[in-house]
Amino acid sequence: MLHTAAFLIVAAIVVTMVYFQNRLVIMKIGSTGAPVDLMLPTAGEPGPGENAPHGAAETDAIAIQQNEALGSLLTQWIVALTVVTALAGLLAWWVTGRVLNRVHRMTSQARRISTANLHERLALQGQEDEIKQLADTFDALLSRLENAFNAQARFIANASHELRTPLAVARTTLQVGLATTDPDRVRRVREELLHNNDRCIALINGLLTLARGQQGAHRQDPVDLVAVVHDVTGELAATRPADGPHVRIDTPTRCMVFGDPVLLAQMVRNLVDNALRYNVSCGEVFVELDAEGNLTISNTGPEIGEDEVDRLFEPFYRGATRTGRTSGAGLGLSIVRAITLACGGTASARPRRGGGLVVEVRIPDASSTLVTPADRLLVETGRPGKR
């Protein structure tokens, strides 16, 4: 209807303009007293360019004849316009119907897709036009939603399993401990319950930190990443055993970034703690930081396959070489990636040649972040400025 109406309006304007143009020509000729006959000259009449005087009666007759001819032409134009508009409407209906049929199929398929069948796709076939691009974009969105729902389902299942295990251990320990009055056994039960309680607390704290990191960093304060790296690394290195891995640090004098200081410290702590835990006896941990906010932490741990590296960032995934080695919950690298994304950066990992893992974290430095003049003064001088 829109296409037909547009065609009818344009054609009607053209016909109207042609009609009034001829009408003005007739009126102008009539006012000069020398009308021009629209009909072809008959036998015995002077042809064009010949001098032939016209009387008043003859002039009026010619004017009437011209008006009748123009009216006849207008009638023919209106009839032709009606026929052509009808043909244009039928053609527009046919073409538009073929185009909208693909949209109707997309709509019907999209209405059937829900969380129970996110694996289905529109899979629209045909030429590469705007509708095909829209369908492909919708299919890509469905793929991302399917991955997100699958990850959420795995997270819930893993979290339930991780929380159920220490609770079952605590129940068993209580049953065994209450069944005896032996002081040594009671002491061992108490220690086991405290250790199990610490594990539950660490797991819950890890889940809360992961959720906080996934929500985004609410605070955007200038933070000296060099100081954070040295503080956290020194704290963890002091608690390692005598034959534990040796930590090597290479940092610039200053590296200012914007983010949440608590989350950034937790990110560095998780990276260094993982590098120390999943290592070999008398191994090494390399902590490297440049002035642009690129933090690289590697260790001399066991061999890790290429296909296993990406899964290390999934919650509760410890890997084949890590299972059973420590009491960790498998949330360390997941928290690292969540915090990095909240700060506007990226986190990636790759196997280290000769064994171990290399984790690269890239956080935008303060110079590439839109800040207020007061924040920039704090970054450059270390002193707060007036807002």
N, C-alpha and C positions, 0 to 999 in steps of 0.2 A: 504493500500500500504506500509506503514511503517513496519507493522508487517510482511508482506510477504517478503519484501526486507531484513529485518533483518534475517528471517529464511533462505532465499536463500543464503545470504552471509556466515552465519555460516555453513550451510550444504556443500556449495561449498568448504570452507576451509577444512572441515573434509575429503571430498572426495579427494581433492588435496594432503593432507598430507598422506593419506593411499596409494594413487597411487605412489607418489615419494618414500615412504618408501619401497614398494615392488620393485620399480624400482632399488633402491640402493642395495637391497638384491640380485637381479638378476645380477647386474653388479659386485658385490663383488664375487659372486659364479663363474661367468664367468672368472674373473681374476685369480682365483685359479686353474682353469682347472678341477674342480670337480663340475659341475653343478648338481643341483637337479631337477628332473623332477616334474613339477606341477601336472601331470596326474598320475593316479593310475598305478602301474606296471601291465603289461600284462602277459599272460601265457608264460612261457619259459624265462622270464626276471628275473634277480636277484632282490630280494626284498631289502628293506632298510637295510643297515648294511652289505650287502653281498659285497664281493670284485668283481668288474667287471670292467675291463679296458675299457676305451672309447678312440676311435680314434678321430682325428681332425674333420673328416666329421660328425661323430656321435655327437660330442660336438656342432658343429654349428647347426645341426638339432634340438638338444634339446633346444638350446638357442632361435632359431626361434620359436619353439613350445611354449616356455615359454612366449616370447613376444606377440605371438598371443593370448595366454590365458589371459595375463594381459590386452591386448587391448580389448578383449571380455568382461572381467570383468568391465573395465572402461566404455564401452558402456552401459552395464547393469546398472551401478551405475548412469550414467547420465540420462538414461531413468527413473530410479526409483526416482532420485532427481527431475526431472521435474514433475512427477506425484504427488509426495508428496508435492512439492511446490505449485502446483495448488490446492490440497486439503487444505493445510494450508492457502492459500489465501482466499478460499471460507469460511473456518471456521472463519478466522479473520474478513472478511467482515460481516459475520452474527453477531458475538459477538460485534464488534465495532458498528454496526448499532443499535443493541438493546440498547447499552449504550448511544449513541449519540441521540437516539430518545427522551430521557428524557431531554437532553440539548436543543434540538430543541423546545420542548414544553415550557421549561423555557424561552427561548429567545422570542418565539412568545407571551407568556403571558406578559413578561416584556415590550415588545414594545407597548402593548395595554394600559398599566397603565400610567396615567397622573394625573395632579392635579384634574381632574374632577372625577376620580374613584380611589382615593388612598385607598379606603376601600377594594379593591380587593387584593387577594394574589395569590402567585404561587401554594400553597397547593399541593406540589409534594408528591405523594404516592410511596411507595416501601420500599425496605430494607434500613437500616440505614448505608449508605455508604457515601463517600465523596461528591457525588452529592446531596444527600438528606440533608446533613449538610449545603452545600452551599445554597440550596433553603430555608432552615429554617432561615439561617442568613439573606438572602435577605428579607424574610417576616418580620423578626424582624426590619430590617432597614425601611421597608415600614411603620410599625406600629409607629416607632419613627417619621418618616416624617409626617404621618397623624396627630399625636398629635401636632407636631410643627406647621403645617399649621392651625389646628383648633385653637390652642392658639393664633396664629397671627391674625386669622379672628376675634376671640373674642376681642382681644386687639384693633384692628382697630374700631370695632363696638362700644366698650365701650368708647374709646377715642373720637370718633365722637360724641357720646351721651353726654359725659361730657363737651366737648367744645361747643356743640350746646346749652346746657341748660343755661350757663351764658350769652351767646350772645343773646339768646331770652329774658332773663330777662333784660339785658341792653337795648334792643330795646323797650321793654314794658315800662321800667322806663323812657326812654327818651321821648316816646310818651306822657306819663302822665305828666311828668315834664314840657314839652314845651307847654302843653295845659293850663297852669295856671301861674299866676303871684304872687300867694300867697308866701310870703317869707318863711313861715314855711314849706310849701310843697316843695318848691325849695330846702331848706336845707335838708329835708329828702331824696329827690331824689339824691342830691349830695352825701350824706352819703351812700345811697344804691349803687350808681354807684362806689364809691370808694371801698366799701366792695366787690362788684362783680368783680371789676378789680383786687383786691388782690387775690380773689379766682382763677381767670384765671392765674395770675402770678404764684401762688403756684402750680397749675396743670401743667403748662408748665415746671416749674422748676423740678417738680417731674418726668415728662416724660424725660427730658434731663438727669437727674441723673440716671434714670433707664436705658436709652440707654447707658450712659457712663459706668455704672457698667456691663452691658451685653457685652460690647466690651472688657472688661478686664482692669485691673489696669495697666496703662502705667508706673507709678512711683512705684518703690519698695524701699522706704526709711525705715530705722529703726524708729519705732514709739513706744513710751511708752504708751501702752493701758491703763495703770492705770491712767495716767494724762488725757487722753482723756475722760475716764469714769467720773472722778471727775469734769472736766471742764464742760462737757455737762450736767451732772446730776445737778450740782450746778446752772447752767444757767436756766434749766427748772424748778427746784424746787423753784427758787426765784420768778417765775411768777405764781405759782399756788395760788389759793385762800386760805383763812385762814382755811376753812373747807375741803380743798383738801386732797388728799392722802398723807401719810407720806412716805418718801423715806428712805430706809435702804440700806447702801452700805457696802459690805464686799469684800475688795480687798487686794492683797499682796502689798509689798512695790514697786515692779517693775515687769513689764511684757512686754518684748520687742518683737514686731512682725514686719514683713516687709509688707509694703503696701502703699497705697496712704493715706496720713494723712487726706485730705479733705473727701475722701470717707469713711474712718473709722469713722470720727467724724459724718458724716451724718448717718451712720449705727447705731451708738449708740444713736444719737438724735431721730431717728425714733422709736427705741425700747422703749426708756424711755418715749417719747411723747405718744406712743400708750398705754403704761402701765398707764400713768396718765389720759389720756382721757377716756379710756374704763374701768373705775373703779367705785367703789361705794363711796358714801359720807363718809369721814373720813376713807377711806380704806388705803391700804399699797402697796408699790412697793418695791420689793426686787431685788437688783442688786448685783450679786455675780460674782467674777472673780478670777481664780486661776493663778498660775505662768506658766501654759502650754498654756494659751490663750483661755481657755474655759469660755465664758461669758454666764451667765444665768440670765434672767430677767423675773420675775413673778409678778403678781398683784392679787388683790382680787376682780376682776370684776365679771360680770354675768356668768352664766353657759354657757358652749360651748360644743356642741356635738362632739363625736369622728369623725364623718363623715364630719364635717365642718372645722376641723383644717387644713387639707391639702389645702383646697380651699382658706384659708386666704392669702396664698402666691401668688394667682393669681391677676393680675392687675385689679383694680377697684372693687374687691369683698370685701364687707364690712361685710357680714354675717347678719343673721337674728337678732342677738342681738345688732348689731352695726348700722344698717341703721337708719338714721335720728338723731343719737345722736350728731354728730359733723358735721362740714363742710369739713371733710377730703375727699380726692379724691380716697381713697382706694389703694394707691400705696406704703404705708409705708413698709409693709412686703415684697412686691415684690422687692423694692429697697434693703432691707436688704439681701435677698437671692442673688440678683445679685452681690452686693458688696462682699459678703462672698465668692461666687464662684470665683470672680475675684481675690481674695486674696488667693485662694487655699484652702478654708475652706468649711464648711457645715453649714446649718441652718435648724433647725427643731423645731416643736412646739407640745405641748400636753396639754390637759385640766388639770387645777389645781384642786386638790381635794377641794371641798367646793366652787368652783367658781373661775373664772379667767383663765388666760392662762400662760403657761410656755414656753418661747422661749429660745432655747439653740443654741448658735453660737460657733463654734469651728474653730479657726484660728491658723494655725501652728505658733509656736513661732520661734524666730530668731535662736535658737540653732539647729532646724531641717531643716533650709533653707540653701541652697548653697549660700554663700556670699563671697565677696572678703575680704582679710585681713584688708583693710581699714574700710570696713563696720563692721567687727567683732570688731575692736578696738573701733569704735563708739558705738557699742552695749554694750561692757563691761565697758568702761570708760566714755562714754558720750562725748568724745572729738574726733573730726575728725582726722583721720590719713592721712599720705601721701600715695597717690596712685602711 
